[in-house]
Amino acid sequence: MDNIDIDIDIDIEKLKSIAKSAAEVVMKIYDTDFEVEFKDDKSPLTLADKKANEIICNLLQEIYPNIPILSEENKAIPYNTRKEWHRYWCIDPIDGTKEFIKKNGEFTINIALIEDNQPVIGVVYAPAVDILYSAKKGEGAYKNGIKLPIETNDRPDKLLRVVASKSHLSKETQDYIDELAKDTEKIEQVSKGSSLKLCMIAEGSADIYPRMAPTMEWDTAAADAIVRESGAMTYRLDEDLKIVGKLQYNKENLLNPWFAVKRD
């Protein structure tokens, strides 16, 4: 899969523009006293999720009519259909809806292109703080135009910077972090919302992001493309927390396994 050739017909600048178009509507809602609904799985949903999904999907269909779309808000596509997809868009119109509701700014608009079960293009836009991450396979990863990684940690044995979920820090994740502490003099643990955690690994402001709590493919896809193009990787972990390969996409079950994002 490492020799995937991304067709030149995919213009990442157009994807950035789509994310920003959705962000304009999202931020108008963000500044109001919006209502919160709850889906069947008890996860929150706002008008911003719906509007962003509509804008992103409509614009992608207009520009790239032959590429199917899988989105958190229209995910009920049978695996028998999806398994035939060579490439598709994987969208999370607002990743970090809980952070959006809390109005702490730590939410993102995520657009990814998956090709042969791997993320090859990603755009992650955090509109509340105007930070845009982007990556296209073979062309590098960027944060507001600056090539990633911006920094690297040459002495993880002295200091290991761990980023964890702000809203979903499980006991298993904390236990994993406690194990990491045995191999370094100091652990610096930071909490962050949404896919910004993966982007922190890509930019080098954190060294490892362990996740032993549920996530879906659209939660990670766009940022995972940025991670990989920055030279880091999102690794699948088994029940013994051992690395068993890269995170895979377009699985029959769209739930991600436990994973760790890090730079080797």
C-alpha positions in Angstrom: 0.0 0.0 0.0 3.0 2.3 0.4 3.1 2.9 -3.3 -0.3 4.4 -3.6 -0.4 7.1 -6.3 -2.8 9.9 -5.4 -4.4 11.1 -8.7 -3.6 14.7 -9.4 -7.4 15.4 -9.7 -7.6 15.6 -5.9 -6.9 19.3 -5.1 -6.1 19.7 -1.4 -6.6 23.4 -1.7 -10.2 22.7 -2.6 -10.6 20.5 0.4 -9.3 23.3 2.7 -11.8 25.7 1.1 -14.6 23.2 1.8 -13.6 22.9 5.4 -13.5 26.7 5.8 -17.0 27.0 4.1 -18.4 24.6 6.7 -16.6 26.4 9.4 -18.3 29.7 8.6 -21.7 28.2 9.3 -20.4 26.2 12.3 -18.9 29.3 14.0 -22.2 31.3 13.6 -24.0 28.5 15.5 -21.1 28.3 18.0 -21.8 31.9 19.0 -25.5 31.2 19.8 -27.4 29.3 22.5 -27.8 26.3 20.3 -29.8 23.2 21.3 -28.3 19.8 21.8 -29.9 16.5 20.7 -28.8 13.0 21.6 -28.5 10.2 19.1 -29.4 6.6 19.8 -25.9 5.9 21.2 -26.3 8.8 23.6 -23.7 10.9 21.7 -24.6 14.6 21.3 -25.7 16.2 18.1 -26.1 19.9 17.2 -27.4 21.9 14.3 -23.7 22.6 13.5 -23.0 18.9 13.0 -25.9 18.7 10.6 -25.1 21.9 8.7 -21.4 21.1 8.4 -22.2 17.6 7.1 -24.6 19.0 4.5 -22.1 21.6 3.2 -19.1 19.2 3.1 -21.0 16.4 1.4 -22.7 18.6 -1.1 -19.5 20.3 -2.2 -17.5 17.0 -2.4 -20.3 15.5 -4.5 -20.3 18.6 -6.8 -16.5 18.6 -7.3 -15.8 14.8 -7.1 -19.1 13.1 -8.1 -17.5 9.7 -8.6 -16.0 9.3 -5.1 -18.4 8.0 -2.5 -18.8 9.5 1.0 -18.8 8.0 4.4 -19.7 10.5 7.1 -20.6 10.2 10.8 -23.9 11.8 10.0 -24.8 9.4 7.1 -22.9 6.3 8.1 -25.6 3.6 7.4 -24.0 2.3 4.3 -23.9 -1.6 4.2 -20.5 -3.2 4.3 -21.4 -5.2 1.1 -21.4 -1.8 -0.7 -18.5 -0.2 1.1 -16.1 -3.2 0.6 -16.1 -2.5 -3.1 -14.8 1.0 -2.6 -11.3 1.6 -3.8 -11.4 5.1 -2.5 -13.9 7.2 -0.6 -14.2 10.3 1.5 -14.4 9.8 5.3 -15.9 12.8 7.0 -16.5 14.0 10.5 -18.3 17.3 10.2 -17.5 18.2 13.8 -15.1 16.0 15.7 -15.3 16.9 19.4 -19.0 17.8 19.6 -18.7 17.6 23.4 -15.9 20.3 23.2 -18.1 22.3 20.8 -20.9 22.2 23.4 -18.5 23.2 26.2 -17.3 26.1 23.9 -13.6 25.4 24.7 -12.6 25.7 21.0 -11.1 22.1 20.9 -13.2 20.8 18.0 -12.4 20.2 14.4 -13.8 19.8 10.9 -12.3 16.6 9.4 -12.1 15.6 5.7 -10.1 12.5 4.7 -9.6 10.5 1.5 -9.2 6.8 2.1 -7.5 4.8 -0.6 -7.1 1.0 -0.3 -8.0 1.1 3.4 -5.4 3.7 4.2 -5.8 7.5 4.8 -3.9 9.3 2.1 -5.3 12.9 2.3 -6.4 14.7 5.4 -7.7 18.2 6.3 -8.3 19.0 9.9 -9.5 22.6 10.6 -10.0 24.0 14.1 -12.1 27.1 13.3 -12.3 28.5 16.8 -8.5 28.9 16.9 -8.0 29.2 13.1 -5.5 26.3 12.9 -5.6 24.2 9.7 -3.6 20.9 9.4 -3.3 19.3 6.0 -1.5 16.4 4.3 -1.4 14.6 1.0 0.6 11.4 0.6 4.0 12.1 -0.8 3.7 15.9 -0.3 4.2 16.3 3.4 2.1 17.4 6.3 1.5 21.1 7.3 0.1 23.3 10.1 -1.0 26.6 8.7 1.5 26.2 5.9 4.4 25.2 8.2 5.9 21.7 7.4 5.6 19.1 10.1 7.0 18.0 12.4 7.9 21.4 13.9 9.8 19.9 16.7 11.0 16.5 17.9 11.9 15.0 21.3 15.4 13.5 21.2 15.4 12.4 24.8 12.1 10.6 25.7 14.0 8.9 28.5 14.3 12.3 30.2 10.8 13.7 29.4 7.9 11.9 27.6 5.0 14.2 26.6 1.7 12.2 26.6 -1.6 13.6 25.2 -4.9 12.1 26.2 -8.6 12.6 25.7 -10.2 15.5 27.5 -13.6 13.8 27.6 -12.8 10.1 27.3 -9.8 9.2 29.5 -10.4 5.6 30.4 -8.8 3.6 33.2 -7.0 1.4 30.7 -5.5 4.5 29.0 -4.3 5.9 32.4 -2.8 2.5 33.2 -0.9 2.5 29.9 0.4 6.0 30.7 1.5 4.8 34.1 3.5 2.0 32.5 5.2 4.5 30.2 6.3 6.4 33.2 8.6 3.5 34.1 10.8 4.2 31.1 11.3 8.0 31.5 12.4 10.4 34.2 9.3 12.6 33.8 5.9 12.3 32.2 4.2 15.4 31.0 0.5 14.7 30.5 -1.8 17.0 28.6 -5.5 16.7 27.9 -6.9 17.8 24.6 -10.2 17.4 22.7 -11.0 16.0 19.3 -8.5 14.9 16.6 -6.2 17.7 17.7 -4.5 15.0 19.8 -3.3 13.2 16.7 -2.2 16.5 15.2 -0.1 17.2 18.3 1.9 14.1 17.5 2.3 15.1 13.9 3.6 18.6 14.8 5.8 17.2 17.6 4.3 19.0 20.6 3.5 15.6 22.1 5.3 12.2 21.8 2.5 9.7 22.2 -1.3 9.5 22.2 -2.6 6.3 23.6 -6.3 5.5 23.2 -8.0 2.7 25.0 -11.5 3.9 24.6 -14.0 3.8 21.7 -13.4 5.9 18.6 -14.9 5.5 15.1 -13.0 5.6 11.8 -14.2 9.1 11.0 -12.8 10.3 14.3 -9.3 9.5 13.3 -9.1 9.3 9.5 -8.2 12.9 8.5 -5.7 13.4 11.4 -4.2 10.0 10.8 -3.3 11.1 7.2 -1.5 14.1 8.7 0.2 11.8 11.3 1.5 9.5 8.7 2.7 12.1 6.3 4.6 13.8 9.2 6.6 10.6 9.7 4.7 9.3 12.7 2.2 6.4 12.7 -1.1 5.3 14.3 -0.6 1.8 15.5 -3.2 -0.8 16.3 -2.8 -2.5 19.7 -3.9 -5.9 20.8 -5.5 -6.7 24.1 -2.0 -7.0 25.6 -1.3 -3.4 24.3 1.3 -4.7 21.8 1.6 -3.2 18.4 0.0 -5.4 15.7 0.1 -3.1 12.7 -1.2 0.2 11.3 -4.8 1.4 11.9 -7.0 0.2 9.1 -10.0 1.8 7.5 -13.3 0.7 5.8 -13.6 -2.3 8.1 -16.9 -4.2 8.4 -17.1 -2.8 11.9 -16.3 0.9 11.8 -15.2 1.0 15.4 -11.5 1.5 15.8 -9.5 -0.9 18.0 -7.3 0.5 20.7 -4.4 2.4 19.3 -1.3 4.5 20.0 0.0 7.4 17.9 3.7 8.0 18.1 6.9 8.8 16.3 9.5 5.9 16.2 
